Amino acid sequence: MKGIALILLPCWIRRWEAITPSAFPDTKQQKQLSELMSLWRSAQDQGAAFPPEQQAELDSLVEAELRAATARTAQMQQGNA
């Protein structure tokens, strides 16, 4: 799968905008995640090994993003209750 489409209805957009920024990884983490994903993709495309230290950091950042996404989802669901 190459990408994911996200469709937000107006009611969800309002809830999305109301989510506190503390639920998101900080800007530095987002930038580092993006850079590591780019390096990982390049390594995969070239059939090269991805350094274990970078893989560990990437795994940690992906887990942080997953936790943040879970928190955002829980916040949106609470708004539906």
Order of alpha helices (4+ residues) and beta strands (2+ residues): alpha-alpha-alpha
